[in-house]
Amino acid sequence: MADELKRRLVHASGSGLVVLWLLADYLAVGLTWTHFRAFMIVLASGALILEFFRLWIGLDWRLYEVLTREYEQDNPAAYALYLISMAAVVVAFDPDIALPAMLMLSLGDPISGTVSDNSLQRIKPPKVLGTMFLVSTLVAIPFLPLPVAVIAAVGATIADGVTLEVRTYIIDDNLTIPIYAACLAFAALKLVAA
């Protein structure tokens, strides 16, 4: 349980990336979206390098024991997928779409996890789905019009609540939450503008 709490706190700390962008923008310190994109690419690349060393070279830090789950021992760890998906939405979308998608992952996922029993299910229970939807909607409202925030939250909720399996590999929701949310937000904004 202590390791699970640590994982959730590390997960939530990703919100600091959004805060970094918002503060830099508010204080006009010269951090452009292009610079932020480059920063996110560097973070994701660093995670990929660490995963290469962990999986193929055998780097075995104590930190990996605490912050990775058993099923991640021979597969890419959730932290790497987390940074890859965040970098993907930052590269592909503008801040109004990317930032709430990042918050849905960094805040929505660990909060919905607190009401989950952590068992692998094809579809999570309504209480977990409702929690993810509520948190995702709330974090999106400051960035997006309400109907678009709701649609983005639906994407995050589906990514969090429906287990996707390709062959025998479970696709981690750390990879899908921001991508589903951002893609649906983008599509909804296009429909609203049409």
C-alpha positions in Angstrom: 0.0 0.0 0.0 2.8 2.4 0.8 4.3 1.8 -2.7 0.9 2.4 -4.3 0.7 5.8 -2.4 4.2 6.7 -3.6 3.2 5.8 -7.2 0.1 8.0 -7.0 2.1 10.9 -5.6 4.7 10.6 -8.3 1.8 10.5 -10.8 0.3 13.7 -9.4 3.7 15.4 -9.5 3.4 15.6 -13.3 0.9 18.4 -12.7 4.0 20.5 -12.0 4.7 20.4 -15.7 1.4 22.2 -16.3 2.1 24.6 -13.5 5.5 25.3 -14.9 3.9 26.3 -18.3 1.2 28.4 -16.7 3.5 30.2 -14.3 6.0 30.9 -17.1 3.2 32.2 -19.3 1.7 34.3 -16.6 5.1 35.8 -15.5 6.1 36.2 -19.2 9.6 34.7 -18.6 10.0 33.7 -22.2 9.1 30.1 -22.2 7.4 29.7 -25.5 5.2 26.7 -26.4 8.0 25.6 -28.8 10.5 25.6 -25.9 8.0 23.7 -23.7 7.5 21.1 -26.5 11.3 20.7 -26.7 11.5 20.3 -23.0 8.8 17.6 -23.0 10.6 15.8 -25.8 13.8 15.8 -23.8 11.9 14.4 -20.7 10.3 11.6 -22.8 13.6 10.8 -24.5 15.3 10.6 -21.1 12.6 8.1 -20.0 13.1 6.0 -23.1 16.8 5.9 -22.5 16.3 4.9 -18.8 13.9 2.2 -20.0 16.4 0.9 -22.5 19.0 0.6 -19.7 16.5 -1.0 -17.4 15.1 -3.5 -19.9 18.0 -4.4 -22.1 21.1 -3.6 -20.1 19.8 -4.6 -16.7 20.0 -1.3 -14.7 18.3 -2.2 -11.4 17.8 0.8 -9.2 15.8 0.5 -6.0 13.6 3.2 -7.3 12.3 0.8 -10.0 11.3 -1.7 -7.3 9.2 0.9 -5.6 7.7 2.7 -8.5 7.0 -0.1 -11.0 4.4 -2.8 -10.8 5.2 -6.5 -11.2 3.8 -6.6 -14.8 6.1 -3.8 -15.8 9.3 -5.8 -14.9 9.7 -7.0 -18.6 7.7 -4.2 -20.3 8.0 -0.5 -20.6 7.2 1.1 -17.3 4.2 3.4 -16.7 6.4 6.4 -16.0 7.9 6.2 -19.5 4.5 5.8 -21.2 3.3 8.7 -19.0 6.0 11.1 -20.3 5.6 9.8 -23.9 1.9 10.5 -23.9 2.3 13.9 -22.3 5.0 14.8 -24.8 2.8 13.6 -27.7 -0.1 15.9 -26.8 2.2 18.8 -26.2 3.8 18.3 -29.6 0.5 17.7 -31.4 -1.8 20.2 -29.8 -2.0 23.8 -28.6 -1.9 24.5 -24.8 -5.7 24.8 -24.4 -6.0 21.1 -25.4 -2.7 19.7 -24.3 -2.7 21.1 -20.7 -6.0 19.7 -19.6 -5.2 16.3 -21.2 -2.0 16.3 -19.1 -3.9 17.1 -16.0 -6.4 14.3 -16.7 -3.5 11.9 -16.5 -1.6 13.5 -13.7 -4.6 14.2 -11.4 -7.6 12.2 -12.7 -5.8 8.9 -13.0 -4.4 8.7 -9.4 -7.6 10.1 -7.9 -9.7 7.5 -9.7 -7.2 4.9 -8.6 -7.9 5.7 -5.0 -11.5 4.5 -5.4 -10.5 1.5 -7.4 -9.7 -2.0 -6.1 -6.7 -2.1 -8.4 -7.8 -5.4 -10.0 -7.5 -5.8 -13.8 -11.0 -5.6 -15.2 -12.2 -5.2 -18.8 -14.4 -2.2 -17.6 -13.9 -0.5 -14.3 -16.8 -0.1 -11.9 -19.1 2.9 -12.2 -17.7 4.6 -9.1 -14.2 4.6 -10.7 -15.6 5.8 -14.1 -17.6 8.5 -12.4 -14.6 9.7 -10.4 -12.4 9.9 -13.4 -15.1 11.7 -15.4 -15.7 14.3 -12.7 -12.1 15.1 -12.0 -11.3 15.2 -15.8 -14.2 17.6 -16.4 -13.2 19.8 -13.5 -9.5 20.1 -14.7 -10.6 20.8 -18.3 -13.1 23.6 -17.5 -10.5 26.4 -17.1 -9.1 25.6 -20.5 -12.0 24.5 -22.7 -15.7 25.4 -23.3 -17.9 23.3 -21.0 -19.2 21.0 -23.8 -15.7 20.4 -25.1 -14.4 19.8 -21.5 -17.1 17.1 -21.1 -16.2 15.4 -24.3 -12.5 15.4 -23.5 -13.4 14.0 -20.1 -15.3 11.2 -21.8 -12.1 10.4 -23.7 -10.0 10.3 -20.5 -12.7 8.2 -18.8 -12.8 5.6 -21.6 -9.0 5.4 -21.6 -8.9 5.0 -17.8 -11.9 2.7 -17.5 -11.7 0.3 -20.5 -8.8 -2.1 -20.6 -7.3 -2.2 -24.1 -5.4 -5.4 -24.9 -3.4 -6.0 -28.1 -2.6 -9.7 -28.4 -1.5 -10.4 -24.8 -0.2 -6.9 -24.1 -2.3 -4.6 -21.9 -2.1 -1.0 -23.1 -1.4 1.1 -20.1 -3.8 4.0 -19.5 -0.8 6.3 -18.9 -0.3 6.1 -22.7 -4.0 6.5 -23.7 -5.6 9.0 -21.3 -4.0 12.3 -22.6 -4.2 11.1 -26.2 -7.9 10.1 -26.1 -8.8 13.3 -24.2 -6.8 15.6 -26.5 -8.1 14.0 -29.7 -11.7 14.2 -28.6 -11.2 17.8 -27.5 -9.7 18.7 -30.8 -12.5 17.0 -32.7 -15.2 18.7 -30.5 -13.6 22.1 -31.0 -13.6 21.6 -34.8 -17.3 20.7 -34.6 -18.1 23.7 -32.5 -16.2 26.0 -34.9 -18.0 24.5 -38.0 
